[in-house]
Amino acid sequence: MGEERKAMVDEEDKMIKVIFSYEVSPEKQEEYLKVTYEKIKPFWESHGCQSYSVWQVNDQTSTFIKEMLFKDLEEMKRVMALDEANPVKELFYSFAMNVSRMVCTKKI
């Protein structure tokens, strides 16, 4: 494997995906998606999150999955600890209930 390719693989191996599972009540979903698109997603993606996506579970209409991708664990910790992130976190939690979070490391 060439050195350049090896460096790319090494960088990919450090990537961190944070996966949130949560519920948003049906009457708040439209507003939640609008706020996420206009405020929450742009904030994270402009502060070190490489990708921010939200999915809705088909057979559980109040359940959502959020994925945040970071270049490595240190960057994830740095970004999540930003003081200016607190209002965005509060905004998310004003809609989200029963939140669980998993921090995942890429293996393959």
Accessible surface in RSA format (square Angstrom, percent):
REM  Atomic radii and reference values for relative SASA: ProtOr
REM  Chains: A
REM  Algorithm: Lee & Richards
REM  Probe-radius: 1.40
REM  Slices: 20
REM RES _ NUM      All-atoms   Total-Side   Main-Chain    Non-polar    All polar
REM                ABS   REL    ABS   REL    ABS   REL    ABS   REL    ABS   REL
RES MET A   1   164.24  85.1  81.48  53.9  82.76 197.0  95.11  80.9  69.13  91.6
RES GLY A   2    48.62  60.0   0.00   N/A  48.62  60.0  37.35 102.5  11.27  25.2
RES GLU A   3   141.03  81.0 131.44  99.4   9.59  22.8  68.75 133.0  72.28  59.0
RES GLU A   4   142.19  81.6 131.79  99.7  10.40  24.8  54.49 105.4  87.70  71.6
RES ARG A   5   116.46  48.9 113.99  58.1   2.47   5.9  45.79  62.6  70.67  42.8
RES LYS A   6    97.86  47.7  97.86  60.0   0.00   0.0  67.13  60.4  30.73  32.7
RES ALA A   7    54.60  50.2  49.23  76.0   5.37  12.2  53.74  75.7   0.86   2.3
RES MET A   8    97.55  50.5  93.65  62.0   3.89   9.3  77.97  66.3  19.57  25.9
RES VAL A   9    37.65  24.8  37.65  34.1   0.00   0.0  37.65  32.7   0.00   0.0
RES ASP A  10    57.41  40.2  54.78  54.5   2.63   6.2  19.42  45.7  37.99  37.9
RES GLU A  11    95.62  54.9  94.04  71.1   1.58   3.8  45.12  87.3  50.50  41.2
RES GLU A  12    62.21  35.7  61.60  46.6   0.61   1.5  18.27  35.3  43.94  35.9
RES ASP A  13    69.88  48.9  62.52  62.2   7.35  17.4  23.31  54.9  46.57  46.4
RES LYS A  14   107.24  52.3  98.93  60.7   8.31  19.8  59.45  53.5  47.79  50.9
RES MET A  15    36.58  18.9  35.72  23.6   0.87   2.1  19.27  16.4  17.32  22.9
RES ILE A  16     6.66   3.8   6.63   4.9   0.04   0.1   6.66   4.8   0.00   0.0
RES LYS A  17    74.67  36.4  73.39  45.0   1.29   3.1  31.60  28.4  43.08  45.9
RES VAL A  18     0.00   0.0   0.00   0.0   0.00   0.0   0.00   0.0   0.00   0.0
RES ILE A  19    34.24  19.5  33.55  25.0   0.69   1.7  33.55  24.2   0.69   1.9
RES PHE A  20    11.95   6.0  11.95   7.4   0.00   0.0  11.95   7.2   0.00   0.0
RES SER A  21    36.24  30.6  35.52  47.4   0.71   1.6  15.44  32.9  20.80  29.1
RES TYR A  22     1.71   0.8   0.00   0.0   1.71   4.4   1.71   1.3   0.00   0.0
RES GLU A  23    58.39  33.5  58.39  44.2   0.00   0.0   4.29   8.3  54.10  44.2
RES VAL A  24     0.00   0.0   0.00   0.0   0.00   0.0   0.00   0.0   0.00   0.0
RES SER A  25    20.34  17.2  18.57  24.8   1.78   4.1  17.38  37.0   2.97   4.2
RES PRO A  26    93.25  68.0  77.85  71.0  15.39  55.9  78.21  64.6  15.03  93.4
RES GLU A  27   144.38  82.9 103.81  78.5  40.58  96.6  68.46 132.4  75.92  62.0
RES LYS A  28    90.04  43.9  89.48  54.9   0.57   1.3  47.97  43.2  42.07  44.8
RES GLN A  29    25.69  14.4  25.69  18.8   0.00   0.0   7.38  15.7  18.31  13.9
RES GLU A  30   150.44  86.4 142.41 107.7   8.04  19.1  58.78 113.7  91.66  74.8
RES GLU A  31   100.35  57.6  94.55  71.5   5.79  13.8  32.42  62.7  67.93  55.5
RES TYR A  32     0.06   0.0   0.06   0.0   0.00   0.0   0.06   0.0   0.00   0.0
RES LEU A  33    77.36  43.1  73.44  52.5   3.92   9.9  73.62  51.7   3.74  10.1
RES LYS A  34   120.67  58.9 112.97  69.3   7.71  18.3  87.84  79.1  32.84  35.0
RES VAL A  35    20.22  13.3  19.94  18.1   0.28   0.7  20.22  17.6   0.00   0.0
RES THR A  36     7.10   5.0   7.10   7.2   0.00   0.0   7.10   9.5   0.00   0.0
RES TYR A  37   162.02  75.6 155.08  88.2   6.95  18.1 108.43  81.5  53.59  66.1
RES GLU A  38    90.80  52.1  65.71  49.7  25.09  59.7  29.04  56.2  61.76  50.4
RES LYS A  39   122.04  59.5 113.59  69.7   8.45  20.1  65.13  58.6  56.91  60.6
RES ILE A  40     0.28   0.2   0.27   0.2   0.01   0.0   0.28   0.2   0.00   0.0
RES LYS A  41    65.21  31.8  65.21  40.0   0.00   0.0  44.52  40.1  20.69  22.0
RES PRO A  42    60.07  43.8  49.97  45.6  10.10  36.7  57.03  47.1   3.04  18.9
RES PHE A  43    29.40  14.7  23.32  14.4   6.08  15.8  28.77  17.4   0.64   1.8
RES TRP A  44     8.10   3.3   8.10   3.9   0.00   0.0   5.53   3.0   2.57   4.2
RES GLU A  45    68.54  39.3  45.61  34.5  22.93  54.6  17.52  33.9  51.02  41.7
RES SER A  46    82.16  69.4  45.54  60.8  36.62  84.4  48.66 103.6  33.49  46.9
RES HIS A  47    54.34  29.7  47.03  32.7   7.31  18.7  37.03  38.2  17.32  20.2
RES GLY A  48    25.88  31.9   0.00   N/A  25.88  31.9  17.81  48.9   8.07  18.1
RES CYS A  49     4.34   3.3   0.00   0.0   4.34  10.2   0.00   0.0   4.34   4.7
RES GLN A  50    98.41  55.0  64.15  46.9  34.25  81.6  33.35  71.0  65.06  49.3
RES SER A  51    46.72  39.5  44.99  60.0   1.73   4.0  18.86  40.2  27.86  39.0
RES TYR A  52     1.96   0.9   0.72   0.4   1.25   3.2   0.65   0.5   1.32   1.6
RES SER A  53    35.81  30.3  30.81  41.1   4.99  11.5  31.14  66.3   4.67   6.5
RES VAL A  54    42.80  28.2  11.69  10.6  31.11  75.0  11.69  10.2  31.11  84.4
RES TRP A  55   152.20  61.1 147.53  71.4   4.67  11.0 151.81  80.9   0.38   0.6
RES GLN A  56    78.95  44.1  56.92  41.6  22.02  52.4  20.90  44.5  58.04  44.0
RES VAL A  57    41.31  27.2  35.55  32.2   5.77  13.9  40.84  35.5   0.47   1.3
RES ASN A  58   146.29 100.9 119.84 115.8  26.45  63.7  36.35  87.5 109.94 106.3
RES ASP A  59   125.25  87.7  89.34  88.9  35.91  84.9  47.59 112.0  77.66  77.4
RES GLN A  60    97.82  54.7  89.79  65.6   8.03  19.1  31.14  66.3  66.68  50.6
RES THR A  61    93.22  66.3  89.03  90.3   4.20  10.0  62.54  84.0  30.69  46.4
RES SER A  62    33.03  27.9  31.99  42.7   1.03   2.4  11.79  25.1  21.24  29.8
RES THR A  63    18.30  13.0  18.30  18.6   0.00   0.0  12.12  16.3   6.18   9.3
RES PHE A  64     1.39   0.7   1.39   0.9   0.00   0.0   1.39   0.8   0.00   0.0
RES ILE A  65    46.45  26.4  46.45  34.6   0.00   0.0  46.45  33.5   0.00   0.0
RES LYS A  66     7.56   3.7   7.56   4.6   0.00   0.0   0.00   0.0   7.56   8.0
RES GLU A  67    44.30  25.4  43.55  32.9   0.75   1.8   4.50   8.7  39.80  32.5
RES MET A  68     1.18   0.6   1.18   0.8   0.00   0.0   0.00   0.0   1.18   1.6
RES LEU A  69    46.73  26.0  46.44  33.2   0.28   0.7  46.44  32.6   0.28   0.8
RES PHE A  70     0.00   0.0   0.00   0.0   0.00   0.0   0.00   0.0   0.00   0.0
RES LYS A  71    98.97  48.3  97.69  59.9   1.28   3.0  41.57  37.4  57.39  61.1
RES ASP A  72    26.98  18.9  26.98  26.9   0.00   0.0   3.34   7.9  23.65  23.6
RES LEU A  73    66.26  36.9  64.89  46.4   1.37   3.4  64.89  45.6   1.37   3.7
RES GLU A  74   122.14  70.1 115.98  87.7   6.15  14.7  68.35 132.2  53.79  43.9
RES GLU A  75    28.15  16.2  25.86  19.6   2.28   5.4   2.99   5.8  25.15  20.5
RES MET A  76     8.71   4.5   8.71   5.8   0.00   0.0   8.71   7.4   0.00   0.0
RES LYS A  77   119.38  58.2 113.28  69.5   6.10  14.5  68.89  62.0  50.49  53.8
RES ARG A  78   120.39  50.5 108.69  55.4  11.70  27.9  74.62 102.0  45.77  27.7
RES VAL A  79     0.00   0.0   0.00   0.0   0.00   0.0   0.00   0.0   0.00   0.0
RES MET A  80    23.55  12.2  22.53  14.9   1.01   2.4  16.95  14.4   6.59   8.7
RES ALA A  81    78.10  71.8  49.29  76.1  28.81  65.5  59.96  84.4  18.14  48.0
RES LEU A  82    34.29  19.1  30.20  21.6   4.09  10.3  33.65  23.6   0.64   1.7
RES ASP A  83   116.91  81.9 107.06 106.6   9.85  23.3  32.90  77.4  84.02  83.8
RES GLU A  84    92.36  53.0  78.66  59.5  13.70  32.6  44.57  86.2  47.79  39.0
RES ALA A  85     0.00   0.0   0.00   0.0   0.00   0.0   0.00   0.0   0.00   0.0
RES ASN A  86    68.77  47.4  67.75  65.5   1.02   2.5  17.12  41.2  51.65  49.9
RES PRO A  87    85.21  62.1  77.91  71.0   7.30  26.5  79.73  65.8   5.47  34.0
RES VAL A  88    17.69  11.6  17.13  15.5   0.56   1.4  17.66  15.3   0.03   0.1
RES LYS A  89    63.20  30.8  60.92  37.4   2.29   5.4  37.93  34.1  25.27  26.9
RES GLU A  90   123.24  70.8 113.60  85.9   9.64  23.0  47.29  91.5  75.95  62.0
RES LEU A  91    53.69  29.9  49.40  35.3   4.29  10.8  53.18  37.3   0.51   1.4
RES PHE A  92     5.23   2.6   5.23   3.2   0.00   0.0   5.23   3.2   0.00   0.0
RES TYR A  93   113.48  53.0  96.84  55.1  16.64  43.3  72.93  54.8  40.55  50.0
RES SER A  94    65.78  55.6  39.89  53.2  25.89  59.6  46.74  99.5  19.04  26.7
RES PHE A  95    15.30   7.7  11.45   7.1   3.85  10.0  12.54   7.6   2.77   7.9
RES ALA A  96     8.60   7.9   0.00   0.0   8.60  19.6   0.00   0.0   8.60  22.8
RES MET A  97    87.93  45.5  82.38  54.5   5.55  13.2  49.06  41.7  38.87  51.5
RES ASN A  98   114.10  78.7  79.68  77.0  34.41  82.9  33.16  79.8  80.93  78.2
RES VAL A  99    45.09  29.7  11.85  10.7  33.24  80.1  11.91  10.3  33.18  90.0
RES SER A 100    62.89  53.1  56.28  75.1   6.61  15.2  47.61 101.4  15.28  21.4
RES ARG A 101   122.25  51.3  90.82  46.3  31.43  74.8  23.70  32.4  98.55  59.7
RES MET A 102   109.44  56.7 104.43  69.1   5.01  11.9  70.56  60.0  38.87  51.5
RES VAL A 103    63.75  42.0  32.28  29.2  31.47  75.8  32.28  28.0  31.47  85.4
RES CYS A 104    43.69  33.1  38.42  42.9   5.27  12.4  24.55  62.2  19.15  20.6
RES THR A 105    67.63  48.1  50.36  51.1  17.27  41.2  27.62  37.1  40.01  60.5
RES LYS A 106    87.74  42.8  71.74  44.0  15.99  38.1  51.82  46.6  35.92  38.3
RES LYS A 107   169.01  82.5 138.65  85.1  30.36  72.3  93.95  84.6  75.06  80.0
RES ILE A 108   193.73 110.2 146.56 109.2  47.17 113.7 168.34 121.2  25.38  68.9
END  Absolute sums over single chains surface
CHAIN  1 A     7059.4       6020.0       1039.4       3943.0       3116.3
END  Absolute sums over all chains
TOTAL          7059.4       6020.0       1039.4       3943.0       3116.3
